[in-house]
Amino acid sequence: MTKFKNLIVLGPLVYALHHFEEHIIFNFREWRLTYFSDNNSIPTEAVLVILISQLLILIFIHLIKNDRGSAHLVLFFLMTTQVVNAFFHIFFSFYFNDFSPGAITAVLLYLPINALIIRAAFHEGYLKSFLELFFVFFAGSMTFALFEMIGAQVLGYAVLLMPIYYILIKKIEEKTNQTNKVD
């Protein structure tokens, strides 16, 4: 169960549990509207279905391709929707001195499970350096921030850019492999 391909399957499950905390146990939307503008008119159930579907598609792509490019796409999506989201809940709970619905699963599920996923990615060679991890985290942070500022259309742009990123990482990988063969 410590393999990357096994651990990433936990992503949709922990997202569903996080959503349950945010919208069934507590009322995240009401909390959010207290402090932030309403830029997302999509019902939370639709967001749940869209994000879980996108994550499952990326997981399936990785299970088929099983390469660094597909792993990076999964990691980017998890960074955007789970890791940065966890930091959002934690930071703004303290910043506003008001519990952010979702903070419990963010701390107990998102961060530990994603730490295991990242560790497996390093162990299996999908991530080669902390700089790569930082880049994926930074891209996820920017996407999350844009989602919060602009709304859900950011997800569409991210999905459109994913194939370009995949092609670029494949070309970089090929070039690196050719350079290593020459040396």
MIPA-670832 format. One line per 5 residues: their letters; for each residue x, z, y of C-alpha. Coordinates in steps of 0.02 Angstrom, whole numbers, always signed. Each point is the difference from the previous one (the first is absolute). Layout:
N
A = X:Z:Y; ...
This chain:
183
MTKFK = +0:+0:+0; +151:+6:+115; +18:-189:+9; -43:-87:+162; -133:-111:-80
NLIVL = -87:+153:-74; +10:+106:+157; -71:-132:+119; -161:+0:-101; -29:+175:+69
GPLVY = -13:-73:+176; -183:-54:-11; -49:+163:-85; +78:+113:+131; -74:-110:+137
ALHHF = -174:+26:-75; +29:+188:-7; +64:-1:+180; -154:-98:+54; -110:+127:-91
EEHII = +81:+140:+100; -14:-94:+164; -180:-58:-13; -93:+97:-136; +71:+176:+16
FNFRE = +39:-11:+187; -45:-123:+139; +159:-90:+53; -90:-130:+106; -78:+136:+108
WRLTY = +169:+88:+17; +85:-165:+43; -128:-44:+134; +34:+168:+83; +179:-52:+37
FSDNN = +12:-190:-16; -97:-153:+56; -121:-84:-121; +86:-164:-40; -55:-14:-182
SIPTE = -182:-42:-26; +23:-34:-185; -89:+131:-107; +121:+116:-89; -64:-55:-170
AVLVI = +46:-180:+43; +174:+55:+55; +19:+92:-166; -48:-155:-100; +109:-116:+106
LISQL = +156:+109:-9; -16:+42:-185; -30:-185:-38; +151:-54:+100; +109:+132:-83
LILIF = -61:-50:-174; +37:-183:+37; +177:+47:+55; +22:+107:-155; -57:-144:-111
IHLIK = +120:-118:+89; +141:+123:-31; -47:+21:-183; +10:-190:-19; +153:-35:+109
NDRGS = +94:+164:-29; +128:-34:+137; +63:+78:+161; -113:-106:+109; -159:+54:-86
AHLVL = +61:+181:-6; +33:-6:+188; -178:-61:+32; -70:+146:-100; +116:+121:+90
FFLMT = -48:-71:+170; -184:+20:-39; +26:+178:-63; +104:+42:+154; -137:-67:+114
TQVVN = -151:+74:-87; +68:+160:-75; +169:+63:+62; -24:-35:+185; -183:+53:-19
AFFHI = +60:+167:-70; +115:+27:+149; -146:-46:+114; -110:+136:-75; +137:+131:+2
FFSFY = +63:-39:+176; -171:-9:+83; -63:+157:-88; +140:+94:+89; -5:-102:+161
FNDFS = -186:+31:+29; +3:+169:-87; -148:-64:-100; -1:-36:-187; -2:-186:-32
PGAIT = -112:-42:-149; +115:-82:-126; +149:+114:+33; -21:+92:-166; +15:-154:-111
AVLLY = +131:-70:+118; +113:+148:-34; -44:+34:-182; -17:-180:-63; +60:-135:+119
LPINA = +171:+69:+39; +52:+62:-174; -65:-153:-94; +77:-121:+124; +164:+96:-9
LIIRA = -1:-30:-188; -41:-184:+27; +143:-18:+125; +121:+90:-117; -51:-117:-142
AFHEG = +23:-150:+116; +179:+55:+36; +35:+40:-182; -63:-170:-60; +88:-99:+138
YLKSF = -154:-53:+99; +72:+93:+149; +187:-17:+21; +32:+107:+154; -77:+126:+116
LELFF = +7:-135:+134; -119:-104:-105; -114:+151:-21; +8:+29:+188; -47:-182:+32
VFFAG = -150:+10:-117; -50:+168:+78; +20:-70:+176; -107:-153:-42; -131:+116:-75
SMTFA = +5:+112:+153; -23:-146:+119; -143:-70:-103; -85:+170:-7; +22:+24:+188
LFEMI = -71:-173:+37; -146:+36:-117; -37:+159:+96; +14:-88:+169; -81:-168:-36
GAQVL = -103:+21:-157; -20:-75:-173; +48:-179:+46; +181:+60:-9; -21:+8:-190
GYAVL = -43:-185:-1; +158:-42:+95; +104:+109:-116; -73:-89:-153; +42:-169:+78
LMPIY = +180:+54:+32; +29:+71:-175; +36:-168:-85; +127:-40:+137; +87:+167:-29
YILIK = -4:-29:-188; +83:-171:+19; +132:+71:+118; +45:+143:-116; +12:-122:-146
KIEEK = +119:-112:+99; +106:+149:+50; +5:+56:-182; +52:-174:-58; +136:-10:+132
TNQTN = +65:+172:-48; +3:-47:-184; +95:-162:+39; +126:+95:+106; +25:+128:-138
KVD = +29:-138:-129; +134:-81:+109; +92:+166:+22
